[in-house]
């Protein structure tokens, strides 16, 4: 909001309400009134017999005009009539006085040029009435403030109004529904008052909360902030810099503590002061001096220090933390202060993202209960100003962190990483307990969690830029990389969008971790163990027999993060660590029903197969060969239902490429693949040619396995090739004639396109032999004993192709 729009505010109380958001206090009612009713009401007021003969008609007429006040234009003649009613004898009924005052207020604020003499007369009459019988204190404050702020009012009358206002303020009881009116009256008065009145009124403004009614709240704090913003902007426009200095002096830490001002009011007033200068246009020559800025920022810091030193969980502490954080979000960047940094951190974790409290309340919902109480509480929080300002508060917090000293950076990092761990455990528990029972509650809890996720990511990106940046003046601090990655694993479930901050933080952390084996091991050790993943006694007590590890979505998201990061540093993880900590989890999640998760497990296996480390070369090779047997078994037993073929294919290709030639594990894998292919196509043995040409139904999954076996022809070592060809030949010979033709056609096409000069001659001879055997299959089926007889095969071969054929037979 710019300066010119600030100073054009006509009705300050309405603007204060709008900037403060919602409240429990009722908003002023506005009723549609017809033009005829308005004309009739003015006529009633002009009738000299009405006040004395029928006061109820007078009250009704005033009430009609008051209801239409926002659409009324009250000119000087109407104002004279209202003043006449105030001075009439007998006087107007007491219950009509607030209507008259409010109509006069609207005349003062909505009339561009009021008559100076009429303004002076109004001031004199109002002073006379209120001096003898103070009534309607809230409206009296509002009207007196508007009179004081009117430029046409003479000095003597302004002084009388200020005297009267100060006396009324000492007596006024601040009630919820009139706080905006009282604040507006104070704001008007402060805009045109000098000492000693300015200090008296300002002191009341910041001290009235000590009376206990109404209690301090964020809503009233935002009114205080907005009023100071409006007031200081007015001074800036009028170049009343001496008044700006007076405000700064009143807000100084020494003065507010000595005078007993309410801490929350001081923090919000100081934020409003700073915000006013933040909104000053670049073209303005008015700037806040460093001394004044330091003084006002010091006041916020002193309030923050007070609340941090006494975090007793009270409502007062909660309001203070929220007010400090919201105020700073609107005020903009401030100089580093340790109390401010800690207050912002505490506010974010306890007040703005109280996920732990909400989850604990949700878990405590009794079986069969609706949980509406918790749901409404979460909904109210999502609608709160503090939650809506979370982005701005996080930005200020990160700016404070960037400027903090080493010790305070360490403190807030510990708080944030601990919060991330609690984020995971709390969200996991509540999701397991209430999934399918209180889905609406989970939906709203996840909205809080998603916002908390964004906050943690933005903060972690700032930590990464500070501690994992080679260009940083402090150098790289490697341990931060592990803590960032562990934190991200805990919040991975809520990652719904791509964020550059997330990508940058992960990239920096992974690059740093790749240079230090100890960090990689530390990261792997933070991953939940196999026993934790499949059975947790605490969770079992809550969900009982319903717990299924593959349905634990929050845990799955965390493990998926580990499965994606581990391949980037696999070469730094020893074989013993992999076998003990990673392999059980990898094998478990190979059969996770979510394809994305299962594929990530295959990627970890591929990374292991392709990794090498001189220091434990033999141990790693031994581990690879051992794992292949169970990998093949576990992958194929879940194919095609769960195991993604792309993951299986990449795993098989990796083990064939990277295990030593002739490894028993390779032979075992080929044998298992052939058996799986045969098992998948058993029911189609007697189908017609069309089925085999189109590979429909389960044949499609069989076709994929066969394609993989045919691809291995060009991947396996020449020592393994004869066995692979033997397995393929045995499989093809068991197919019906149509299936054989299809397979042979594909093999011929593949060999024809091959440019492998070493294997091609062997494959051509093998295919010729296999074709012959297929053509003789009916004859051989009638004479099974002659199947292996060389004389009956009528095939004369030598060299490698002859050996291959012999191995087939």
Secondary structure, 3 states (H helix, E strand, C coil): CCHHHHHCCCCHHHHHHHHHCCCCCCCCCCCCCCHHHHHHHHHHHHCHHHHHHCHHHHHHHHHHHHHCCCCCCCCHHHHHHHHHHHHCCCCCCHHHHHHHHHHHHHHHHHCCCCCHHHHHHHHHHHHHHHHHCCCCHHHHHHHHHHHHHCCCCCHHHHHHHHHHHHHHHHHCCCCHHHHHHHHHHHHHHHHCCCCCHHHHHHHHHHHHHHHCCCCCCHHHHHHHHHHHHHHHHHHHHCCCHHHHHHHHHHHCHHHHHHHCCCHHHHHHHHHHHHHHHHCCCCCCCCCCCHHHHHHHHHHHHHHHHHHHCCCCCCHHHHHHHHHHHHHHHHHCCCCCCHHHHHHHHHHHHHHHCCHHHHHHHHHCCCCCCCCHHHHHHHHHHHCCHHHHCHHHHHHHHHHHHHHCCHHHHHHHHHHHHHHHHHHHHHHHHHHHHHCCCCHHHHHHHHHHHHHHHHHHHHHHHHHHHHHCCCCCCCCCCCHHHHHHHHHHHHHHHHCCCCCHHHHHHHHHHHHHHCCCHHHHHHHHHCCCCHHHHHCCHHHHHHHHHHCCHHHCHHHHHHHHHHHHHHHHHHHHCCHHHHHHHHHHHHHHHHCCCCHHHHHHHHHHHHHHHHCCCHHHHHHHHHHHHHHHHHHHHHHHHCCCCCCCHHHHHHHHHHHHHHCCCCCHHHHHHHHHHHHHHHHHHHHHCCCCHHHHHHCCCHHHHHHHHHHHHHHHCCCCCHHHHHHHHHHHHHHHHCCCHHHHHHHHHHHHHHHHHCCCCCCHHHHHHHHHHHHHHHHCHHHHHHCHHHCCCHHHHCCCCCHHHHHHHHHHC
